[in-house]
C-alpha cells in the first residue's frame, strides 16, 4: 500500500510541477533584464535600468540619460552598447559592462551616432555615424573592442542598420533616393560590397546566417515582412496585413520588427492589422500566423529569451500605469508584468 501511495504522489508531483515548468514562468537564476525607463518625475529623459528575471531589484545602472534607442547587449551577455544625447545635442556611443561599470566612450557626432551591432565573438562593433555636420549622410564604422580603434567601412551615401552574420559578413541599408533604401552585404574588411535586395530595409540575419528577414513597403505604403536567401535570391513576402487607420510617421502601419526564434523555424513580429500594435508569431515561411497579444493598447518590442521559451515585450495595457515590461510564454500564455511601474519602461533585453 505504501508503494502505491508513493507512486500516486510521484504522479501528482509530476503533473503539477511538469505543467508549471511547461506553461508557467519560473524565475531564472543569474539572469537579469536590461530596459529603458523614464522614472525621473517631470523629466522626459530615459535611463538604463536592470532587474531580476522576476522583476525584483530594479535599479538604474548608468547615471546619465540614454537616448530612446534599443540598447544592444553583446553575445556573451557581458557588455552593452547604447547612445547618450548630450545637453548640446551631440550623439555619443558608449559601451559598458551590463552592471553599469567600465563605461567607455566609443565615438560621438553632432547629427547622429548609433544603430550599433556586435560581432558574434564580441570583438567588433559596427555602427553608423554622421559624415560631417552639414549632411545627414552616415558612414558605416567598424570599432575594434580590444584595440580601441575605428575603421571607416562604407563612406559613400547614407548607410544604417549594420548587422553582423555568424561568418562576419555585414548586412546594412544604403539609401538610393530621398526615401528608399536597398540592402547591401559587405565583408568585415570592406571587400565584396554588393547590393542584394532593392527597396528594403532593417535586415535581420537568421541564426544560421543563410537567410535575411527584412521590411519593405508595398502597395499602400504599409511595411511588410519578407525573407530572402543571404545572396538576395528567393525573395518571399511573409505578411500582407495593414491597419485601416492611418498612422503617419513611425512606426509603420503594417508589419515590422521580425525576430527569429533560435532554431530559425519561426519569427515573432509586430503587426498593426487591428489598428494598434500586437505581437504575433509565424513559421519562417509565413504560414501558421498566430496573434499572441490581444489588447486595445500597444504591445510591442518583442525579445525572445536565450532559452527560446519566453518573449519579453512592452505594453501599456494597464490604465493605471504607463508602458511596462511584460513576459509571456512563446505561445502567448501567462502574460505577466515584470516592471510594474507607473512610468514608461521599454526595450527589454535579457542578460545572463
C-alpha positions as CSV (number, residue, x, y, z in Angstrom):
1,X,0.0,0.0,0.0
2,X,2.9,2.4,0.9
3,X,4.3,1.7,-2.6
4,X,1.1,2.7,-4.2
5,X,1.0,5.9,-2.2
6,X,4.5,6.8,-3.3
7,X,3.6,6.1,-6.9
8,X,0.5,8.3,-6.8
9,X,2.4,11.1,-5.0
10,X,5.1,10.9,-7.7
11,X,2.5,11.1,-10.5
12,X,0.8,14.1,-8.8
13,X,4.0,16.0,-8.4
14,X,5.0,15.3,-12.0
15,X,1.7,16.6,-13.2
16,X,1.7,19.7,-11.1
17,X,5.3,20.7,-11.5
18,X,5.6,19.5,-15.0
19,X,2.7,21.7,-16.0
20,X,4.2,24.6,-14.2
21,X,7.5,24.2,-16.0
22,X,5.9,23.9,-19.4
23,X,3.2,26.6,-19.1
24,X,4.3,28.7,-16.2
25,X,7.0,31.3,-15.9
26,X,9.7,30.4,-13.4
27,X,12.4,32.8,-12.2
28,X,15.8,32.1,-13.9
29,X,18.7,32.3,-11.6
30,X,21.7,34.6,-12.5
31,X,19.5,36.2,-15.2
32,X,18.6,39.8,-15.4
33,X,16.8,42.1,-17.8
34,X,18.0,45.4,-19.1
35,X,15.4,48.0,-20.2
36,X,14.9,51.8,-20.7
37,X,12.8,53.7,-18.2
38,X,11.5,57.2,-17.6
39,X,11.5,57.4,-13.8
40,X,12.6,60.9,-13.1
41,X,9.4,62.9,-12.3
42,X,8.7,65.8,-14.6
43,X,11.5,64.8,-16.9
44,X,11.3,63.2,-20.3
45,X,14.8,61.6,-20.2
46,X,15.4,57.9,-20.4
47,X,17.7,55.9,-18.2
48,X,19.2,52.4,-18.4
49,X,17.8,50.0,-15.7
50,X,18.2,46.4,-14.8
51,X,16.0,44.0,-12.8
52,X,16.0,40.3,-11.9
53,X,14.1,37.9,-14.2
54,X,11.1,38.0,-11.8
55,X,11.0,41.8,-11.7
56,X,12.7,42.3,-8.4
57,X,15.7,44.6,-7.6
58,X,15.0,47.2,-10.2
59,X,17.8,49.8,-10.3
60,X,19.4,52.4,-12.6
61,X,22.8,51.3,-13.8
62,X,24.1,54.4,-15.7
63,X,23.9,57.8,-14.1
64,X,23.3,59.9,-17.3
65,X,20.4,59.8,-19.7
66,X,20.2,57.3,-22.6
67,X,18.6,58.1,-26.0
68,X,15.4,56.3,-26.7
69,X,17.1,53.7,-28.9
70,X,17.2,50.0,-28.1
71,X,20.5,49.1,-26.3
72,X,22.4,46.2,-27.7
73,X,23.8,43.5,-25.5
74,X,26.9,41.5,-26.6
75,X,26.5,37.8,-27.4
76,X,28.4,36.9,-24.2
77,X,25.9,38.9,-22.2
78,X,28.7,40.9,-20.5
79,X,28.6,44.2,-22.4
80,X,26.0,46.7,-23.6
81,X,26.2,49.5,-26.2
82,X,23.9,52.5,-26.0
83,X,23.5,56.1,-27.2
84,X,23.7,59.2,-25.0
85,X,22.4,62.5,-26.3
86,X,24.3,65.3,-24.6
87,X,22.8,68.7,-23.5
88,X,24.3,70.3,-26.5
89,X,22.8,67.6,-28.8
90,X,25.8,65.5,-29.6
91,X,25.2,61.8,-30.1
92,X,27.7,59.7,-28.0
93,X,28.0,55.9,-28.5
94,X,29.1,54.2,-25.2
95,X,29.9,50.7,-24.1
96,X,29.7,49.4,-20.5
97,X,29.5,46.2,-18.5
98,X,25.9,45.2,-18.0
99,X,26.1,46.2,-14.4
100,X,27.0,49.8,-15.5
101,X,30.7,49.6,-14.7
102,X,33.6,50.2,-17.1
103,X,31.8,52.9,-19.0
104,X,33.7,53.8,-22.2
105,X,33.1,56.3,-25.0
106,X,33.3,54.8,-28.5
107,X,32.5,57.7,-30.7
108,X,30.4,60.9,-31.0
109,X,28.9,63.1,-33.7
110,X,26.7,66.2,-33.7
111,X,24.0,64.8,-36.0
112,X,23.9,61.0,-35.4
113,X,26.0,58.2,-34.0
114,X,24.4,54.9,-33.2
115,X,22.5,51.9,-34.8
116,X,25.1,49.5,-33.4
117,X,25.6,45.8,-33.5
118,X,28.1,43.3,-32.0
119,X,30.0,40.7,-34.0
120,X,29.4,37.1,-32.7
121,X,32.8,36.9,-31.0
122,X,32.2,40.4,-29.4
123,X,35.4,41.6,-30.9
124,X,33.9,44.2,-33.2
125,X,31.1,46.7,-33.2
126,X,29.5,48.1,-36.3
127,X,27.6,51.4,-36.2
128,X,26.6,54.5,-38.2
129,X,27.9,58.0,-37.8
130,X,27.1,61.3,-39.5
131,X,29.8,62.1,-42.0
132,X,30.0,65.7,-41.1
133,X,27.9,68.5,-39.5
134,X,26.5,69.7,-42.9
135,X,24.8,66.4,-44.0
136,X,22.5,63.7,-42.7
137,X,24.5,61.1,-44.7
138,X,26.1,58.5,-42.4
139,X,29.2,56.3,-42.8
140,X,29.4,52.7,-41.6
141,X,32.2,52.3,-39.0
142,X,33.9,49.2,-37.5
143,X,35.2,49.5,-33.9
144,X,37.8,47.0,-32.7
145,X,36.9,46.5,-29.0
146,X,40.3,45.2,-27.8
147,X,42.4,47.7,-29.7
148,X,40.0,50.6,-29.3
149,X,40.5,51.6,-33.0
150,X,37.9,52.6,-35.6
151,X,37.9,51.9,-39.3
152,X,35.6,53.5,-41.9
153,X,33.9,50.7,-43.8
154,X,31.4,52.5,-46.1
155,X,31.9,56.2,-46.8
156,X,29.6,57.0,-49.7
157,X,25.9,57.9,-49.4
158,X,23.7,57.3,-46.4
159,X,24.2,54.0,-44.5
160,X,22.4,52.5,-41.5
161,X,21.3,49.3,-39.6
162,X,24.5,47.3,-40.0
163,X,24.1,43.7,-38.7
164,X,26.7,41.0,-38.3
165,X,26.2,37.4,-39.5
166,X,27.9,34.5,-37.9
167,X,30.6,34.4,-40.5
168,X,31.3,38.2,-40.0
169,X,29.6,39.5,-43.1
170,X,27.6,42.7,-42.5
171,X,24.2,43.4,-44.0
172,X,23.2,47.1,-44.0
173,X,20.8,49.6,-45.6
174,X,22.0,52.1,-48.2
175,X,19.8,54.9,-49.2
176,X,19.4,55.2,-53.0
177,X,17.0,58.2,-53.2
178,X,15.1,60.6,-50.9
179,X,13.0,57.9,-49.3
180,X,14.0,54.4,-50.5
181,X,16.8,52.1,-49.2
182,X,18.4,48.9,-50.6
183,X,20.1,46.2,-48.6
184,X,23.8,45.5,-49.2
185,X,26.2,42.9,-47.8
186,X,29.9,43.5,-47.3
187,X,32.8,41.6,-45.7
188,X,34.1,42.9,-42.4
189,X,37.3,44.1,-44.2
190,X,35.2,46.2,-46.6
191,X,35.6,43.8,-49.6
192,X,32.9,42.3,-51.8
193,X,30.4,45.1,-51.2
194,X,27.3,44.3,-53.2
195,X,23.6,45.1,-53.3
196,X,21.4,42.1,-52.7
197,X,17.8,43.5,-52.3
198,X,16.2,46.6,-53.7
199,X,13.7,48.8,-51.9
200,X,14.2,47.1,-48.5
201,X,15.4,48.0,-45.0
202,X,16.0,46.6,-41.5
203,X,17.9,43.4,-42.3
204,X,17.8,40.6,-39.7
205,X,20.1,37.5,-40.2
206,X,18.7,34.1,-39.5
207,X,20.5,32.2,-36.7
208,X,22.4,30.1,-39.3
209,X,23.2,33.1,-41.5
210,X,21.6,31.6,-44.6
211,X,18.6,33.9,-44.8
212,X,17.7,37.5,-44.1
213,X,14.4,38.8,-42.9
214,X,13.7,42.4,-43.9
215,X,11.0,45.0,-44.3
216,X,9.7,46.6,-47.5
217,X,6.8,49.0,-48.2
218,X,4.3,47.7,-50.8
219,X,1.0,48.7,-52.3
220,X,-0.5,51.3,-50.0
221,X,2.9,52.1,-48.4
222,X,2.5,49.8,-45.4
223,X,5.5,47.9,-44.1
224,X,5.6,44.2,-44.7
225,X,8.0,41.4,-43.7
226,X,9.9,39.5,-46.3
227,X,12.6,36.8,-46.3
228,X,15.4,36.0,-48.8
229,X,18.5,33.9,-49.1
230,X,21.7,35.6,-47.9
231,X,22.6,36.5,-51.5
232,X,19.2,38.1,-52.1
233,X,17.7,35.3,-54.1
234,X,14.4,33.5,-53.4
235,X,12.6,36.7,-52.0
236,X,9.3,35.9,-50.4
237,X,6.7,38.2,-48.8
238,X,5.5,36.8,-45.5
239,X,2.9,39.3,-44.3
240,X,0.3,41.4,-46.1
241,X,-2.0,43.0,-43.4
242,X,-2.1,46.6,-42.5
243,X,-4.1,49.0,-40.3
244,X,-7.2,50.5,-41.7
245,X,-6.5,53.5,-39.6
246,X,-3.9,55.9,-40.9
247,X,-0.7,56.3,-38.8
248,X,1.7,59.0,-40.0
249,X,5.4,58.6,-39.5
250,X,7.0,55.8,-37.5
251,X,6.1,53.1,-36.6
252,X,4.7,51.8,-39.9
253,X,1.0,50.7,-40.0
254,X,1.8,47.2,-41.4
255,X,4.1,44.6,-40.0
256,X,7.7,45.0,-38.7
257,X,10.4,44.1,-36.1
258,X,10.8,40.4,-37.1
259,X,12.7,38.4,-34.5
260,X,13.9,34.8,-35.4
261,X,13.5,32.1,-32.9
262,X,16.8,30.5,-32.1
263,X,16.1,27.4,-34.2
264,X,15.3,29.6,-37.2
265,X,11.9,27.9,-37.7
266,X,9.6,30.8,-36.6
267,X,9.5,34.6,-36.4
268,X,8.0,36.8,-33.7
269,X,6.9,40.2,-35.1
270,X,4.7,43.2,-34.6
271,X,1.5,43.8,-36.6
272,X,-0.8,46.8,-36.8
273,X,-3.6,44.9,-38.5
274,X,-6.0,45.7,-35.6
275,X,-5.3,49.4,-35.6
276,X,-2.8,49.1,-32.8
277,X,0.5,47.1,-32.4
278,X,0.1,43.4,-31.3
279,X,2.8,40.7,-31.1
280,X,2.4,37.8,-33.5
281,X,4.3,34.6,-34.3
282,X,4.5,32.7,-37.6
283,X,6.6,30.0,-39.3
284,X,9.6,31.4,-41.1
285,X,7.9,30.7,-44.4
286,X,4.9,32.9,-43.4
287,X,2.5,30.1,-42.6
288,X,0.7,29.4,-39.3
289,X,0.3,33.0,-38.1
290,X,-0.9,33.4,-34.5
291,X,-1.7,36.6,-32.6
292,X,0.0,36.3,-29.2
293,X,-1.3,39.5,-27.6
294,X,-4.8,40.9,-28.0
295,X,-5.4,44.2,-26.2
296,X,-6.7,47.6,-27.4
297,X,-3.3,49.1,-26.4
298,X,0.3,48.9,-27.6
299,X,2.1,45.5,-27.3
300,X,5.5,45.7,-29.0
301,X,9.3,45.5,-28.7
302,X,9.4,41.6,-28.5
303,X,12.6,40.0,-27.4
304,X,12.9,36.2,-27.3
305,X,14.8,34.9,-24.3
306,X,18.0,32.8,-24.7
307,X,16.3,29.5,-23.9
308,X,13.7,30.2,-26.6
309,X,10.8,29.7,-24.1
310,X,9.7,33.2,-23.4
311,X,9.1,36.6,-25.0
312,X,9.8,39.8,-23.2
313,X,7.9,42.8,-24.5
314,X,6.4,46.2,-23.6
315,X,2.8,47.0,-23.1
316,X,0.7,50.0,-21.9
317,X,-2.5,47.8,-21.3
318,X,-2.7,48.8,-17.7
319,X,-4.7,52.0,-17.4
320,X,-3.1,52.9,-14.0
321,X,0.5,52.6,-15.5
322,X,2.4,53.9,-18.5
323,X,4.2,51.3,-20.6
324,X,5.5,48.3,-18.6
325,X,7.9,45.4,-19.3
326,X,5.9,42.1,-19.7
327,X,6.8,38.5,-20.2
328,X,4.9,35.6,-21.8
329,X,5.5,32.0,-23.0
330,X,6.4,31.6,-26.6
331,X,2.9,30.5,-27.3
332,X,1.4,33.7,-25.7
333,X,0.3,32.1,-22.5
334,X,0.9,33.5,-18.9
335,X,1.3,37.2,-19.8
336,X,2.6,39.0,-16.8
337,X,4.0,42.4,-15.9
338,X,7.5,42.5,-14.6
339,X,8.5,46.1,-14.1
340,X,5.1,47.2,-12.7
341,X,6.0,50.9,-12.5
342,X,3.9,54.0,-13.1
343,X,6.3,55.5,-15.6
344,X,7.4,54.2,-19.0
345,X,9.5,51.1,-19.3
346,X,10.5,49.8,-22.8
347,X,13.0,47.7,-24.8
348,X,13.6,44.7,-22.6
349,X,16.7,42.7,-23.2
350,X,17.7,39.5,-21.3
351,X,21.3,39.3,-19.9
352,X,22.9,36.3,-18.3
